[in-house]
């Protein structure tokens, strides 16, 4: 068993491994035995941050089963509230106190624990909820936040967070001072730098912990610009593939693997504590850890900036694996 670099999650009092274990793929793996083997590979490699959600099928139960034999104080566990499982092609949300209370009770049981390290409000954004966003936001702020804050004071939850795609919405919620951290999905990667303008500077200044989910955009930045490459759960567009090929040319010039650059880039920003990646096999876990340990020369990042493939404001040092 090995140790793995940890970073503080803002002012929450928690520290997370710089590579987190995403629970979204647990329901789509190759069966219980393979999933447990993958989780064991994560544990043996020193990974100690695990993220899940009610939305992810049996993910909470699977993690609860696996982690039940581990020292509870040796790992950080996050789950979510507000977004619920729904039939394929549909979405179901409920941010009311009653629904959230039921969700927390169920999650504690599924995870076989008496406390949750990070409890995040899941996907409360205009893009996800449309006309229901304003009402749901009001319900959360006027009714449910008081309950979540009470859970934190009671020690049932150690930190409150957000988990969402939209940086502007995240910033609005963070400015209420109710949240300790934020998980942004695909919003600060080699291909997307939306968080760099306002969200990350605010979090760095206020010492709010940031977690980056899906740094590979659901596969594209691991596979590269191959036929059938997928970007955010959809076939990659011609424009996206063109940009990836431009990055691949810089990678080839400096003998850098695209997968390595994609995993290491978000961790170069001082506000970001961890990247959260979903794996299905022990081999995928080993590959991620290997890529995180690849040496990437400073000139590689500098060339990406010079060619306009990264913004000039993006931090490009020190090492992504630094604690």
C-alpha positions as CSV (number, residue, x, y, z in Angstrom):
1,X,0.0,0.0,0.0
2,X,1.3,3.4,-0.9
3,X,0.7,7.0,0.2
4,X,-0.7,9.6,-2.2
5,X,-0.4,13.4,-2.1
6,X,-3.2,15.2,-0.2
7,X,-4.3,18.9,-0.4
8,X,-6.5,20.9,2.0
9,X,-10.0,21.4,0.8
10,X,-10.2,25.1,1.3
11,X,-11.0,26.0,4.9
12,X,-13.2,23.0,5.5
13,X,-10.6,21.2,7.7
14,X,-10.6,18.3,5.3
15,X,-7.7,17.1,3.1
16,X,-8.3,15.1,0.0
17,X,-6.0,13.1,-2.3
18,X,-5.2,15.0,-5.5
19,X,-6.9,12.1,-7.4
20,X,-10.4,11.3,-6.3
21,X,-12.4,8.2,-7.0
22,X,-15.6,9.1,-9.0
23,X,-18.6,7.0,-8.2
24,X,-20.5,7.7,-11.4
25,X,-18.9,4.8,-13.2
26,X,-19.6,2.2,-10.5
27,X,-23.0,1.4,-11.9
28,X,-21.7,0.9,-15.5
29,X,-18.7,-1.3,-14.7
30,X,-18.3,-5.0,-15.4
31,X,-20.0,-6.4,-12.4
32,X,-19.5,-6.4,-8.6
33,X,-16.2,-8.4,-8.6
34,X,-14.6,-6.1,-11.1
35,X,-15.8,-3.0,-9.3
36,X,-14.5,-4.2,-6.0
37,X,-11.2,-5.0,-7.6
38,X,-11.0,-1.5,-9.1
39,X,-11.8,0.1,-5.7
40,X,-9.2,-2.1,-4.1
41,X,-6.7,-0.9,-6.6
42,X,-7.6,2.7,-5.7
43,X,-7.2,1.9,-2.0
44,X,-3.9,0.1,-2.4
45,X,-2.6,3.0,-4.5
46,X,-3.3,5.4,-1.6
47,X,-6.4,7.1,-3.0
48,X,-8.6,8.3,0.0
49,X,-11.2,10.6,-1.5
50,X,-14.4,8.9,-2.8
51,X,-17.3,10.8,-4.4
52,X,-20.8,9.4,-5.1
53,X,-24.5,10.5,-5.4
54,X,-28.0,9.1,-5.2
55,X,-28.2,9.7,-9.0
56,X,-25.5,7.0,-9.6
57,X,-27.6,3.9,-9.2
58,X,-26.1,1.5,-6.6
59,X,-22.9,3.5,-6.3
60,X,-23.5,4.5,-2.7
61,X,-24.3,0.9,-1.6
62,X,-21.2,-0.3,-3.5
63,X,-18.9,2.2,-1.8
64,X,-20.6,1.6,1.6
65,X,-19.9,-2.1,1.2
66,X,-16.2,-1.6,0.2
67,X,-15.4,1.1,2.8
68,X,-17.1,-0.5,5.7
69,X,-14.0,-2.5,6.5
70,X,-11.7,0.7,6.4
71,X,-10.9,3.1,9.2
72,X,-13.6,5.7,8.8
73,X,-11.2,8.5,9.7
74,X,-8.7,7.5,7.0
75,X,-10.8,8.6,4.0
76,X,-13.0,11.4,2.8
77,X,-16.4,10.6,1.4
78,X,-18.8,12.9,-0.5
79,X,-22.3,12.5,-1.7
80,X,-25.0,14.8,-3.0
81,X,-28.6,15.9,-2.5
82,X,-31.3,17.4,-4.8
83,X,-31.0,15.3,-7.9
84,X,-32.6,11.9,-7.8
85,X,-32.6,8.8,-10.0
86,X,-35.0,9.0,-13.0
87,X,-35.9,7.0,-16.0
88,X,-33.5,7.2,-19.0
89,X,-33.9,10.5,-20.8
90,X,-35.5,12.3,-17.9
91,X,-34.4,14.3,-14.9
92,X,-35.8,14.5,-11.4
93,X,-35.0,17.1,-8.8
94,X,-36.3,18.0,-5.4
95,X,-34.5,20.5,-3.2
96,X,-37.1,20.7,-0.5
97,X,-36.2,20.1,3.1
98,X,-38.3,17.0,3.3
99,X,-36.8,15.4,0.2
100,X,-33.2,16.4,1.3
101,X,-33.8,15.0,4.7
102,X,-34.9,11.7,3.3
103,X,-32.0,11.7,0.9
104,X,-29.5,12.2,3.7
105,X,-31.0,9.5,5.8
106,X,-30.9,7.0,2.9
107,X,-27.3,8.0,2.0
108,X,-26.1,7.4,5.5
109,X,-27.6,4.0,5.5
110,X,-26.3,3.1,2.0
111,X,-22.8,4.3,2.8
112,X,-22.8,2.5,6.1
113,X,-21.5,5.6,8.0
114,X,-22.8,7.9,10.6
115,X,-21.4,11.1,9.0
116,X,-20.7,12.4,5.5
117,X,-17.6,14.5,5.0
118,X,-18.9,16.6,2.1
119,X,-22.6,16.9,1.2
120,X,-23.1,18.8,-2.1
121,X,-26.2,20.3,-3.7
122,X,-26.4,18.5,-7.0
123,X,-26.9,20.3,-10.4
124,X,-29.1,23.2,-9.2
125,X,-28.6,25.2,-12.4
126,X,-30.8,27.0,-14.9
127,X,-29.6,24.7,-17.7
128,X,-30.7,21.6,-15.7
129,X,-34.0,23.0,-14.3
130,X,-35.2,25.5,-16.8
131,X,-38.2,27.3,-15.6
132,X,-38.1,25.5,-12.3
133,X,-34.7,27.0,-11.4
134,X,-35.9,30.1,-9.6
135,X,-38.4,28.2,-7.5
136,X,-35.9,25.5,-6.6
137,X,-33.2,28.1,-5.7
138,X,-35.7,29.9,-3.4
139,X,-36.6,26.6,-1.8
140,X,-33.0,25.7,-1.1
141,X,-32.1,29.1,0.3
142,X,-35.2,29.8,2.3
143,X,-36.0,26.3,3.5
144,X,-33.3,23.7,3.1
145,X,-30.0,25.5,3.8
146,X,-31.0,25.9,7.5
147,X,-31.4,22.1,7.7
148,X,-28.1,21.5,6.0
149,X,-26.3,24.0,8.2
150,X,-27.8,22.2,11.3
151,X,-26.4,18.9,10.0
152,X,-23.0,20.5,9.8
153,X,-23.2,21.9,13.4
154,X,-24.3,18.4,14.6
155,X,-21.3,16.8,12.9
156,X,-23.5,14.6,10.6
157,X,-21.9,16.6,7.7
158,X,-18.4,18.1,7.9
159,X,-18.6,20.4,4.9
160,X,-21.3,21.7,2.6
161,X,-20.7,21.9,-1.1
162,X,-22.0,22.4,-4.6
163,X,-21.7,20.0,-7.5
164,X,-22.5,21.5,-10.9
165,X,-21.4,22.5,-14.4
166,X,-22.1,26.2,-14.5
167,X,-19.5,28.5,-13.0
168,X,-21.6,31.7,-12.9
169,X,-24.3,29.8,-10.9
170,X,-21.7,28.3,-8.6
171,X,-20.3,31.8,-7.9
172,X,-23.8,33.1,-7.0
173,X,-24.4,30.3,-4.5
174,X,-20.9,30.6,-3.0
175,X,-21.4,34.3,-2.3
176,X,-24.2,33.3,0.1
177,X,-21.4,32.1,2.4
178,X,-23.3,28.8,3.0
179,X,-20.9,26.5,1.3
180,X,-17.3,25.3,2.0
181,X,-16.4,23.9,-1.4
182,X,-17.5,23.4,-4.9
183,X,-17.2,20.5,-7.5
184,X,-17.2,21.8,-11.0
185,X,-17.6,19.3,-13.8
186,X,-15.6,19.8,-17.0
187,X,-15.2,23.5,-16.3
188,X,-11.5,23.7,-15.9
189,X,-9.7,21.4,-18.3
190,X,-7.3,21.5,-21.2
191,X,-10.4,22.3,-23.4
192,X,-12.6,24.4,-21.1
193,X,-11.4,27.3,-19.0
194,X,-14.7,28.8,-18.0
195,X,-13.8,28.7,-14.3
196,X,-10.6,30.7,-14.7
197,X,-12.4,34.1,-15.2
198,X,-14.3,34.5,-11.9
199,X,-14.9,31.3,-10.0
200,X,-11.4,30.2,-9.4
201,X,-10.1,33.6,-8.4
202,X,-13.0,34.0,-5.9
203,X,-12.4,30.6,-4.5
204,X,-8.7,31.2,-4.1
205,X,-9.3,34.5,-2.3
206,X,-12.0,33.1,0.0
207,X,-10.2,29.8,0.5
208,X,-13.1,27.8,-0.8
209,X,-12.0,24.3,-1.8
210,X,-12.4,23.3,-5.5
211,X,-12.8,19.8,-6.9
212,X,-12.7,19.2,-10.7
213,X,-14.9,16.3,-11.9
214,X,-14.6,14.8,-15.4
215,X,-11.3,16.4,-16.3
216,X,-11.2,14.0,-19.4
217,X,-14.6,15.2,-20.7
218,X,-15.9,11.6,-20.4
219,X,-13.1,10.1,-22.4
220,X,-11.9,12.4,-25.2
221,X,-8.8,13.6,-23.4
222,X,-7.8,10.1,-22.6
223,X,-8.4,8.6,-26.0
224,X,-7.4,11.6,-28.1
225,X,-9.0,12.4,-31.5
226,X,-9.8,8.9,-32.5
227,X,-12.9,7.8,-34.4
228,X,-15.9,7.7,-32.1
229,X,-14.3,9.9,-29.4
230,X,-16.8,11.2,-26.9
231,X,-17.0,14.7,-25.4
232,X,-19.2,15.2,-22.4
233,X,-21.3,12.1,-23.1
234,X,-21.8,13.0,-26.8
235,X,-19.8,12.3,-30.0
236,X,-17.1,15.0,-30.2
237,X,-17.8,17.7,-32.7
238,X,-15.6,18.6,-35.6
239,X,-14.5,21.8,-33.8
240,X,-13.6,20.0,-30.6
241,X,-11.7,17.4,-32.4
242,X,-9.7,20.0,-34.3
243,X,-8.7,21.7,-31.0
244,X,-7.6,18.3,-29.6
245,X,-5.5,17.6,-32.6
246,X,-3.8,21.0,-32.1
247,X,-3.0,20.0,-28.5
248,X,-1.8,16.6,-29.7
249,X,0.7,18.2,-32.0
250,X,2.2,20.1,-29.1
251,X,2.2,16.9,-27.0
252,X,4.0,15.0,-29.8
253,X,6.7,17.8,-30.1
254,X,7.5,17.6,-26.4
255,X,6.9,13.8,-25.9
256,X,4.0,14.4,-23.5
257,X,1.0,12.1,-23.3
258,X,-2.3,13.9,-23.8
259,X,-3.9,11.9,-21.0
260,X,-1.1,13.0,-18.6
261,X,-1.5,16.7,-19.6
262,X,-5.3,16.5,-19.2
263,X,-5.0,15.1,-15.6
264,X,-2.2,17.3,-14.5
265,X,-3.5,20.7,-15.9
266,X,-6.3,21.4,-13.4
267,X,-4.0,20.6,-10.5
268,X,-1.6,23.4,-11.5
269,X,-4.2,25.9,-10.2
270,X,-3.7,26.6,-6.4
271,X,-7.4,26.7,-5.7
272,X,-8.0,23.1,-6.9
273,X,-7.6,20.3,-4.3
274,X,-8.4,17.2,-6.4
275,X,-9.5,15.9,-9.7
276,X,-12.3,13.3,-9.6
277,X,-12.1,10.6,-12.2
278,X,-14.3,7.5,-12.8
279,X,-12.6,4.2,-13.4
280,X,-13.9,0.7,-14.2
281,X,-10.9,-1.5,-14.0
282,X,-7.7,-1.7,-11.9
283,X,-5.8,-1.1,-15.2
284,X,-7.5,2.2,-15.6
285,X,-6.6,3.2,-12.1
286,X,-2.9,2.3,-12.7
287,X,-3.0,4.3,-16.0
288,X,-4.3,7.4,-14.3
289,X,-1.7,7.3,-11.5
290,X,1.0,6.7,-14.0
291,X,0.0,9.7,-16.1
292,X,-0.2,11.9,-13.0
293,X,3.4,11.0,-12.3
294,X,4.6,11.7,-15.9
295,X,7.1,14.5,-16.0
296,X,5.8,17.4,-18.1
297,X,8.3,20.1,-18.9
298,X,7.5,23.7,-18.4
299,X,8.1,24.5,-22.1
300,X,5.1,22.3,-23.0
301,X,2.7,24.4,-21.0
302,X,4.4,27.6,-22.3
303,X,3.9,26.5,-25.9
304,X,0.2,25.8,-25.3
305,X,-0.1,29.3,-23.9
306,X,1.9,30.8,-26.8
307,X,-0.3,29.0,-29.4
308,X,-3.5,30.2,-27.7
309,X,-4.5,26.7,-26.6
310,X,-4.4,27.8,-22.9
311,X,-5.2,31.3,-21.6
312,X,-2.3,33.4,-20.4
313,X,-3.9,33.7,-17.0
314,X,-3.8,29.9,-16.4
315,X,-1.2,28.8,-13.8
316,X,1.3,26.4,-15.3
317,X,3.5,25.5,-12.3
318,X,4.6,24.0,-9.9
319,X,4.2,20.3,-10.3
320,X,0.6,19.0,-10.3
321,X,1.5,16.3,-7.9
322,X,2.8,18.7,-5.2
323,X,0.9,18.5,-1.9
